[in-house]
Amino acid sequence: MADVAHGGVKTVRIGSMLGDGIGHEIVPATMRVVEAAMEVEKDLRVDWVVLPLGRDAIESEGSPAPDSTIAELKSLDTWILGPHDSASYPEPFRSQLTPGGVVRKTFGLFANIRPAATHPGVRAVSPSMDLVVVRENTEGFYADRNMFLGSGEFMPTPDVALAVGVFTRAACERIAREAFTQARSRRKHVTIVHKTNVLSMTTGLFRDACRTVAEEFPDVTVDEQHIDALTALLVRRGEDFDVIVAENMFGDILSDLAGELSGSLGMAPSLNCSETKAMAQAAHGSAPDIAGKNRANPTALFLSAAMMLDWLGDHDGDTRLSRAARRIRHAVDGALESRVATADLGGRASTSEFAETVLARTLRV
């Protein structure tokens, strides 16, 4: 929990990890916006702890996810993680668990919350979309997340590759409970995603666990969709969906689709969390093709940081943090509505120009 000093001043200690590529541009911009939003609130301060993670950490610490970084994260209230480009790391690091994966596994960040909503001034394929994908973050078909030790992928011969998908009732019920809780604060509608006509035992277990949890939330409407049918429905009538709960890989694909339909993947925020820890991390990657060119859209990380402050405010019972989160969201919407936008949205603003616009609005909203 955040420290409260004499006189009621609250200092929140937030870890900041730049990551790779555009992370070196969007993370510092996000830090400035978060700090401004918090300092507008009376007696609310931030203490940044910048930690190495990613390619720079390989060079300085000998590992993309140094033990010293992981140890320091344990003492902090919450964290911001920039995107990483682990595919470009030298071996053996390229074949190891990604830096973000190390953090997720170490701290049991089982829920990946990914909203997709349209914004004023931004053209969208689905102009009325406002949904949240609640993605199980520890199991499923992703080999970097579904084993305690080692990988879920293996090759018994050079010409045969196998993958193990892991589904446990406890993890499925845990993510379902998160989804139904989210729905209660929204439009009270949950869609369960599965593929039981083919993967009857694995995604069948996921579906059945979600159905069981649904009984605890009689005020929430529940329906189900096969993953392939849902992708088509999102394109055609995305506005019909409220909260979508999915296993790891399905949730990853659906949230990227929804982010693009609602405007741009550069707008798509994400929060990785457990019951006790949370990490802001944009849904997009490190975009090495535009890294260092001052062209990246920082919106997704701004909005991810706002989610992080909301989460911390809920857990600390401090409405000042929730107000700071709203201030960031209003500042982003105001900037976009005034037609200040980066190239991915058809605008001409640089990363720094867009960030300065949001920063100014954060201070006056």
Disulfide bonds with the S-S distance in Angstrom:
none
